[in-house]
Amino acid sequence: MTAELLVTIVYDMILYGTLAVIVLPVLFFLLWTFFDFWKKHIGLFYFMAAVLFAGTIAAFYFSQHYWIYWYYSFPSWIQIIGLLLLVFSSLFVILAEASITARVRFFYPLLKGERIHLKTTGVYKFIRHPMYAVFPWFIFGALLYTGQLILFPVFLINLLARNWYAAKEEVHLKKVVIGDYEKYMKQTPNRFYPNFFRS
C-alpha cells in the first residue's frame, strides 16, 4: 500500500464518518419523541439507525460532483489544528466512556431498561455531558482537516441539537435516578464545559 493510498483512505474515513454524524440529531429526536415505542422495538431502532448512517454516507458519496462538495484548501497549520481536534475529541470520548461502569454505547442502558449507575467522578465531576461536548468539535476538526465546506452546516446542526437532546436526556434521568440526578446537577452545574466556559 502506497503512502498516497493510505492518506486517501484515512481522508475518506474521516470525511464520510463525520458526515454520517449528521444522523445523530435525527436519532435522538426519534428516540426521545417515541421513547416507549423504541424501547419495545429495540431491534428495529438499531436497524433504522444502521440504514440511516449507511444511506447518509451513500448519498454524499454519489453526490460528490455537486455543490455540496465545495472544497476549500486550508493552510497546513490549520489542517494540523483540525487533526489535533480530531485526535483530542476521539480520545476524550474514549476517556468519558471508559469512566462509566455501565455500557452506554448507543443508548444501551436507556433502551434495555438496565439500572443506570450515575457517574459523578472523572470528567463527569466537571461536566455532565462530556461526549456531547466534543461531538461538534470533532466535526469542526474534520472541516479544518478536509476542507469540505458541507461540514460547516453539519457542525452547526450538531452544536445546536446537542442542547435539545441533552435537555431531553436530563428529564429522563431525573425520572430514572430520582433525587440523585438533581443533586448531581447542583454539584456539577455545567452541562458541556468546565467553569471557564458557560454551559
C-alpha positions in Angstrom: 0.0 0.0 0.0 1.4 3.4 -1.0 1.5 6.4 1.3 -0.8 8.2 -1.1 -3.4 5.5 -1.0 -3.2 5.3 2.8 -3.8 9.1 3.1 -6.7 8.8 0.7 -8.3 6.0 2.8 -7.8 7.9 6.1 -9.2 11.1 4.4 -12.3 9.3 3.2 -12.9 7.6 6.5 -12.7 10.9 8.4 -14.9 12.7 5.8 -17.7 10.1 5.4 -17.6 9.1 9.0 -18.1 12.7 10.0 -20.8 13.3 7.5 -22.7 10.3 8.9 -22.8 12.0 12.3 -25.5 14.3 10.9 -27.8 11.3 11.6 -27.3 11.6 15.4 -29.7 14.5 15.9 -32.3 12.7 13.9 -31.8 9.5 16.0 -32.0 11.5 19.3 -35.2 13.2 18.1 -36.8 9.9 17.2 -35.6 8.3 20.5 -36.9 10.9 22.8 -40.1 11.6 20.8 -41.1 8.0 20.6 -39.2 6.6 23.5 -41.8 3.9 24.6 -42.1 2.6 21.0 -38.3 2.2 20.5 -38.0 0.6 23.9 -40.3 -2.1 22.8 -38.8 -2.4 19.3 -35.0 -2.1 20.1 -34.0 -4.3 17.1 -36.0 -2.1 14.7 -34.3 1.0 16.2 -30.8 -0.3 15.6 -31.8 -1.4 12.1 -33.1 2.0 11.3 -30.0 3.6 12.7 -27.8 1.5 10.5 -29.8 2.3 7.4 -29.7 6.0 8.1 -26.0 6.0 8.6 -25.3 3.9 5.5 -27.8 6.0 3.5 -26.2 9.2 4.5 -22.8 8.0 3.5 -24.1 6.7 0.2 -25.9 9.9 -0.5 -22.8 12.0 0.0 -20.6 9.6 -1.9 -22.9 9.5 -5.0 -23.3 13.3 -5.0 -19.6 14.1 -4.8 -19.7 16.0 -8.1 -22.3 18.5 -6.9 -22.1 21.8 -4.9 -22.2 20.1 -1.6 -18.6 19.0 -2.2 -17.3 22.6 -2.5 -13.8 22.4 -1.1 -11.5 25.0 0.4 -7.8 24.3 0.8 -6.8 25.4 4.2 -3.1 26.2 5.0 -1.2 23.3 6.5 -1.1 24.8 10.0 -5.0 24.9 10.1 -5.1 21.3 8.9 -2.8 20.4 11.7 -5.2 22.1 14.2 -8.1 20.2 12.7 -6.2 16.9 13.0 -5.4 17.7 16.6 -9.1 18.5 17.3 -10.0 15.1 15.7 -7.5 13.2 17.9 -8.3 15.1 21.1 -12.1 14.7 20.6 -11.8 11.0 19.9 -9.5 10.4 23.0 -11.9 12.5 25.1 -14.9 10.4 24.1 -13.0 7.2 24.9 -11.9 8.6 28.3 -15.5 9.6 29.1 -17.0 6.3 28.1 -14.3 4.3 29.8 -15.1 6.0 33.1 -18.7 4.7 33.0 -19.3 1.4 34.7 -22.4 0.5 32.6 -22.3 0.1 28.9 -23.8 3.2 27.3 -23.0 2.8 23.7 -25.9 3.9 21.6 -28.5 4.4 24.3 -27.8 0.9 25.7 -28.9 1.3 29.3 -31.8 3.6 28.4 -33.4 1.3 25.9 -32.6 -2.0 27.5 -34.1 -1.0 30.8 -31.0 -1.6 32.8 -30.3 0.1 36.1 -28.4 3.3 35.5 -25.5 3.9 37.7 -24.9 7.6 37.9 -21.3 8.5 37.3 -20.1 11.6 39.1 -16.3 11.2 39.1 -13.6 11.6 36.4 -14.6 14.0 33.7 -18.2 13.7 34.9 -17.2 15.6 38.1 -16.6 18.8 35.9 -19.3 18.5 33.2 -22.5 16.5 32.9 -22.3 15.6 29.2 -18.7 15.2 28.1 -19.4 13.2 25.0 -22.0 15.7 23.7 -19.5 18.4 24.5 -16.9 17.2 22.0 -19.1 15.8 19.1 -19.5 19.2 17.3 -15.8 19.9 17.7 -14.9 16.6 16.2 -16.9 17.7 13.1 -15.2 21.1 13.2 -11.8 19.4 13.3 -12.8 17.3 10.3 -13.8 20.5 8.5 -10.4 22.1 9.1 -8.6 19.0 8.1 -10.5 18.0 4.9 -11.6 21.5 3.8 -15.1 20.1 2.8 -17.4 23.1 3.4 -20.5 20.8 3.8 -19.2 20.0 7.3 -19.8 23.5 8.5 -23.6 23.2 8.5 -23.2 19.7 9.9 -21.2 21.3 12.7 -23.8 23.9 13.4 -26.7 21.3 13.4 -24.9 19.2 16.0 -23.9 22.2 18.0 -27.5 23.3 18.3 -29.0 19.9 18.5 -26.9 18.7 21.5 -28.6 21.3 23.7 -32.0 19.8 22.8 -31.1 16.1 23.3 -29.1 16.8 26.5 -32.1 18.5 28.0 -34.4 15.6 27.0 -31.9 13.1 28.5 -31.8 15.1 31.7 -35.6 15.0 32.0 -35.4 11.2 31.6 -32.6 10.8 34.1 -34.5 12.8 36.7 -37.2 10.2 36.5 -34.9 7.2 36.4 -32.3 8.3 39.0 -34.8 10.0 41.3 -33.3 12.6 43.6 -29.7 11.8 42.8 -29.7 13.5 39.4 -31.0 16.8 40.8 -28.2 16.6 43.4 -25.7 15.9 40.7 -26.9 18.9 38.7 -26.3 21.2 41.6 -22.9 19.7 42.2 -22.0 19.9 38.5 -23.9 22.9 37.1 -22.0 22.9 33.8 -23.6 20.9 31.1 -20.9 20.9 28.5 -17.8 22.9 29.6 -16.0 23.5 32.9 -16.3 26.7 34.8 -14.2 28.8 32.5 -16.9 28.3 29.8 -20.6 28.8 30.0 -22.8 25.7 29.6 
